[in-house]
Amino acid sequence: MPRACCVPGCKANYKTFEVSAFRFPSDERRRLQWVKAIHREDFTPSSTSVVCARHFEEHFIITEDSITRPDGTVITAKRGTPALAKDAFPTIFPNQPKYLSKEAPPARTNPQERKDKMLARDEVQFQVWMENDMINSFEEFGDKFVGKLSKDWLFVSSDCCVCLLKPNCDGQPNITASFKVMKDLKVFIWYDNIALNSKKFEWLLGSENKCDRWTKFENLMSHLSSYSKSAVSDVDKISHCIQVIREVLETKSEMENESEIDRNSECGVLWFCDEQLNMFCKEKMRYSSDMLLLCIQ
């Protein structure tokens, strides 16, 4: 039968019930810690004095032994006799006033373990944030974008696109910046009614020029809100003029049902302007073959 517990008020191993009991540590500092913890006046533990398992927190009591094999598998076996962890000390005293029972502080981990736990926690939080930041479809964008819209932006939505508009009410009302999110989440951007080159926004929207994250949507609104006319390059302005000219040429061609352009007509003049402006945007200033053929006629 195990020895009787020396903690005041404890009846363990006094013919009532048996529990595992542990001798006082041989280390003087830890022995004094135990003596102070059990609150027994004028007590000096002998070599046979014990404290039963009822006074130790569960994580202090070792009931299993484990070994790791060379192949990485772990073998665990139940101990015949429980043992105590090296830093164990009694903290639970059910037969004494409650204030005498104190929960042991959590075991300190080494710096590398703490760092690994922090990195693992940060990685989990980052993955959750990444999932919440993703826009998976145009339908999802349409359901949620209003709640993320900046207060100085307006919107017009349809089944195929959502148009975001930033009005300017100083003087004559006008739209300073706008962008359109299409059904495939691609984005088209305008400033001062001039279409901007999508390559300018690759740093924000990516090479596919898509609004597939909420951070992209919010950052695009913020960036365009601080945009100015000076940020619109000459190439942007010329590209806009080329687009307008080509739209006019296409419309007149459809209305007049003409397959060829008369160089002396208004369309011929517009086509020549288109060539001149388009050449300005190219690295090599060279007329197209169609223009050269028209000129030698």
C-alpha positions as CSV (number, residue, x, y, z in Angstrom):
1,M,0.0,0.0,0.0
2,P,1.4,3.5,-0.9
3,R,2.5,5.7,1.9
4,A,0.1,8.2,3.4
5,C,0.0,11.7,2.0
6,C,1.6,14.3,4.3
7,V,-0.6,17.2,3.1
8,P,-2.8,18.5,6.0
9,G,-6.4,17.3,5.6
10,C,-5.7,14.8,2.9
11,K,-6.9,11.2,3.6
12,A,-5.3,9.6,0.6
13,N,-3.8,6.1,1.4
14,Y,-5.3,6.2,4.9
15,K,-7.3,3.0,4.4
16,T,-9.9,5.0,2.4
17,F,-8.5,5.0,-1.2
18,E,-5.2,4.5,-2.8
19,V,-3.5,7.0,-5.2
20,S,0.0,7.3,-6.5
21,A,2.3,9.3,-4.2
22,F,5.6,11.0,-4.8
23,R,8.6,11.7,-2.6
24,F,10.0,15.1,-2.0
25,P,12.7,16.2,-4.5
26,S,16.3,15.8,-3.4
27,D,17.1,19.2,-4.8
28,E,17.1,21.7,-1.8
29,R,15.4,24.5,-3.7
30,R,12.6,22.4,-5.1
31,R,12.2,20.6,-1.7
32,L,11.6,24.0,0.0
33,Q,9.1,24.9,-2.8
34,W,7.1,21.8,-2.0
35,V,7.2,22.4,1.8
36,K,6.0,26.0,1.3
37,A,3.3,24.8,-1.1
38,I,1.6,22.3,1.2
39,H,1.2,24.8,4.1
40,R,2.2,22.5,6.9
41,E,3.7,24.3,9.9
42,D,7.0,23.3,11.4
43,F,7.3,20.4,8.9
44,T,10.6,18.9,7.7
45,P,10.1,16.1,5.2
46,S,11.9,12.8,5.8
47,S,13.1,10.4,3.2
48,T,9.7,8.6,3.4
49,S,7.4,11.7,3.3
50,V,5.2,11.8,0.2
51,V,2.6,14.0,-1.5
52,C,-0.2,12.2,-3.4
53,A,-1.2,12.7,-7.0
54,R,-4.4,14.6,-6.0
55,H,-2.3,17.7,-5.3
56,F,-0.6,17.9,-8.7
57,E,-2.0,19.3,-11.9
58,E,-2.6,16.7,-14.6
59,H,0.2,18.0,-16.9
60,F,2.7,17.4,-14.2
61,I,2.0,13.7,-13.9
62,I,3.6,11.4,-16.5
63,T,1.6,8.2,-17.2
64,E,3.1,7.3,-20.6
65,D,6.5,6.9,-22.1
66,S,7.2,7.6,-25.7
67,I,10.2,6.9,-28.0
68,T,10.7,7.9,-31.6
69,R,12.0,5.2,-33.9
70,P,14.6,5.9,-36.7
71,D,11.8,5.8,-39.3
72,G,10.0,8.6,-37.5
73,T,7.1,6.5,-36.0
74,V,6.4,7.0,-32.3
75,I,5.9,4.1,-29.8
76,T,3.9,4.9,-26.7
77,A,3.6,2.7,-23.6
78,K,1.7,3.2,-20.4
79,R,3.8,3.4,-17.3
80,G,3.3,0.9,-14.5
81,T,4.0,3.6,-11.9
82,P,3.3,7.3,-12.7
83,A,6.2,9.8,-12.4
84,L,6.4,13.5,-12.1
85,A,7.8,16.1,-14.5
86,K,11.1,17.7,-13.4
87,D,9.4,21.1,-12.7
88,A,6.4,19.6,-10.9
89,F,5.2,21.0,-7.5
90,P,1.9,20.7,-5.6
91,T,-0.8,23.3,-6.3
92,I,-4.1,21.7,-5.5
93,F,-5.4,21.4,-2.0
94,P,-9.1,20.4,-1.9
95,N,-9.3,20.0,1.9
96,Q,-7.8,23.5,2.6
97,P,-9.0,27.0,2.0
98,K,-9.4,27.8,-1.7
99,Y,-6.8,30.7,-1.6
100,L,-4.1,28.1,-0.9
101,S,-4.6,26.3,-4.2
102,K,-2.9,28.2,-7.0
103,E,-2.7,27.1,-10.6
104,A,0.8,26.6,-11.8
105,P,2.0,29.0,-14.5
106,P,2.3,27.6,-18.0
107,A,5.6,25.9,-18.7
108,R,8.1,28.2,-20.5
109,T,9.0,27.3,-24.0
110,N,12.3,27.9,-25.7
111,P,12.6,30.9,-28.0
112,Q,12.6,28.8,-31.2
113,E,9.3,27.1,-30.1
114,R,7.7,30.4,-29.4
115,K,8.9,31.7,-32.8
116,D,7.5,28.6,-34.6
117,K,4.2,29.0,-32.9
118,M,4.0,32.7,-33.8
119,L,4.8,31.9,-37.4
120,A,2.3,29.1,-37.6
121,R,-0.4,31.4,-36.1
122,D,0.5,34.2,-38.4
123,E,0.3,31.8,-41.4
124,V,-3.1,30.6,-40.4
125,Q,-4.4,34.2,-40.0
126,F,-2.8,35.1,-43.4
127,Q,-4.5,32.2,-45.1
128,V,-7.9,33.2,-43.6
129,W,-7.3,36.8,-44.7
130,M,-6.4,35.7,-48.2
131,E,-9.5,33.6,-48.5
132,N,-11.7,36.5,-47.3
133,D,-9.9,38.9,-49.7
134,M,-10.6,36.8,-52.8
135,I,-13.4,37.8,-55.3
136,N,-14.4,34.4,-56.8
137,S,-17.0,35.7,-59.3
138,F,-18.7,38.7,-60.8
139,E,-21.9,37.7,-58.9
140,E,-19.9,37.8,-55.6
141,F,-18.5,41.2,-56.6
142,G,-22.0,42.5,-57.3
143,D,-23.3,41.3,-54.0
144,K,-20.6,42.8,-51.8
145,F,-19.0,45.8,-53.5
146,V,-21.5,48.4,-52.2
147,G,-20.4,47.7,-48.6
148,K,-16.8,48.4,-49.6
149,L,-17.5,51.5,-51.7
150,S,-15.8,54.7,-50.7
151,K,-18.3,57.5,-49.7
152,D,-17.3,59.8,-52.6
153,W,-17.9,57.2,-55.3
154,L,-21.1,56.4,-57.2
155,F,-22.0,53.3,-59.2
156,V,-24.2,52.0,-62.0
157,S,-24.6,48.3,-62.3
158,S,-26.0,45.9,-64.9
159,D,-25.9,42.2,-65.6
160,C,-22.7,42.5,-67.6
161,C,-20.7,45.1,-65.7
162,V,-20.5,47.5,-62.8
163,C,-19.4,51.2,-63.4
164,L,-17.8,53.1,-60.6
165,L,-17.8,56.9,-60.9
166,K,-16.1,59.7,-58.9
167,P,-18.0,63.0,-59.4
168,N,-16.5,66.4,-59.1
169,C,-19.1,69.1,-58.0
170,D,-16.7,72.1,-58.0
171,G,-18.1,74.4,-60.6
172,Q,-19.6,72.5,-63.5
173,P,-20.4,68.9,-62.3
174,N,-18.4,66.3,-64.1
175,I,-16.9,62.8,-63.7
176,T,-13.2,63.0,-62.9
177,A,-12.4,59.3,-62.6
178,S,-14.2,56.1,-63.5
179,F,-13.6,52.4,-64.0
180,K,-15.7,49.5,-65.2
181,V,-15.6,46.0,-63.8
182,M,-16.7,43.5,-66.5
183,K,-18.3,40.1,-66.1
184,D,-14.9,38.4,-66.3
185,L,-13.6,40.9,-63.6
186,K,-11.4,42.7,-66.1
187,V,-11.1,46.5,-65.4
188,F,-11.2,49.4,-67.8
189,I,-10.2,52.8,-66.4
190,W,-10.8,56.4,-67.4
191,Y,-9.7,59.8,-66.1
192,D,-11.1,63.1,-67.3
193,N,-12.9,61.0,-70.0
194,I,-9.6,59.7,-71.3
195,A,-9.1,55.9,-71.4
196,L,-6.0,55.0,-69.5
197,N,-3.5,52.3,-70.6
198,S,-4.1,49.1,-68.5
199,K,-0.3,48.5,-68.3
200,K,-0.1,51.6,-66.0
201,F,-2.1,49.6,-63.4
202,E,-0.3,46.2,-63.6
203,W,1.4,47.0,-60.3
204,L,-2.1,47.2,-58.7
205,L,-4.3,44.8,-60.7
206,G,-1.8,42.3,-62.0
207,S,-0.9,41.3,-65.6
208,E,-4.4,40.1,-66.2
209,N,-5.9,43.5,-65.2
210,K,-8.5,41.9,-63.1
211,C,-10.3,43.1,-59.9
212,D,-10.2,39.6,-58.3
213,R,-9.4,40.8,-54.7
214,W,-11.1,43.3,-52.5
215,T,-7.8,45.0,-51.7
216,K,-7.3,45.7,-55.4
217,F,-10.8,47.2,-55.5
218,E,-10.2,49.5,-52.5
219,N,-6.7,50.5,-53.6
220,L,-7.9,51.3,-57.1
221,M,-10.5,53.7,-55.7
222,S,-7.9,55.3,-53.4
223,H,-5.4,55.6,-56.2
224,L,-7.8,57.2,-58.7
225,S,-9.1,59.6,-56.0
226,S,-5.7,61.1,-55.7
227,Y,-5.1,61.0,-59.4
228,S,-4.5,64.4,-61.3
229,K,-4.6,65.6,-64.9
230,S,-0.8,65.8,-64.9
231,A,-0.7,62.0,-64.4
232,V,-2.4,61.5,-67.7
233,S,0.4,61.2,-70.3
234,D,0.4,62.6,-73.8
235,V,0.3,59.0,-75.1
236,D,-2.9,58.4,-73.1
237,K,-4.5,61.6,-74.7
238,I,-3.4,60.6,-78.2
239,S,-4.6,57.0,-77.7
240,H,-8.0,58.5,-76.7
241,C,-8.1,60.6,-79.8
242,I,-7.2,57.6,-82.0
243,Q,-10.1,55.7,-80.4
244,V,-12.5,58.5,-81.1
245,I,-11.4,58.8,-84.7
246,R,-11.7,55.1,-85.3
247,E,-15.2,55.0,-83.8
248,V,-16.2,57.9,-86.1
249,L,-14.7,56.1,-89.2
250,E,-16.5,52.9,-88.3
251,T,-19.8,54.7,-87.8
252,K,-19.5,56.6,-91.1
253,S,-18.4,53.5,-93.0
254,E,-21.5,51.6,-91.8
255,M,-23.8,54.6,-92.6
256,E,-22.4,55.1,-96.1
257,N,-21.8,51.5,-96.8
258,E,-18.3,52.2,-98.2
259,S,-15.6,49.5,-98.3
260,E,-12.8,51.9,-99.4
261,I,-11.9,55.3,-98.1
262,D,-11.8,58.3,-100.5
263,R,-8.7,60.3,-99.5
264,N,-10.4,63.5,-100.5
265,S,-13.4,62.9,-98.3
266,E,-13.8,63.6,-94.6
267,C,-13.1,60.0,-93.8
268,G,-9.8,60.2,-95.7
269,V,-8.8,63.2,-93.7
270,L,-9.7,61.4,-90.4
271,W,-7.8,58.2,-91.5
272,F,-4.7,60.4,-92.3
273,C,-5.0,61.9,-88.8
274,D,-5.4,58.4,-87.3
275,E,-2.2,57.4,-89.1
276,Q,-0.2,60.4,-87.9
277,L,-1.4,60.1,-84.3
278,N,-0.8,56.3,-84.3
279,M,2.7,56.7,-85.6
280,F,3.5,59.1,-82.7
281,C,2.7,56.2,-80.3
282,K,5.0,53.7,-82.0
283,E,8.7,53.2,-81.3
284,K,9.4,53.2,-85.1
285,M,7.8,56.1,-87.0
286,R,6.5,54.4,-90.1
287,Y,3.3,54.6,-92.2
288,S,1.2,51.6,-92.7
289,S,1.2,49.9,-96.1
290,D,-2.5,50.9,-96.6
291,M,-1.6,54.6,-96.1
292,L,1.4,54.3,-98.6
293,L,-0.9,52.7,-101.2
294,L,-3.5,55.4,-100.7
295,C,-0.9,58.1,-101.2
296,I,0.5,56.8,-104.5
297,Q,-2.9,56.5,-106.1
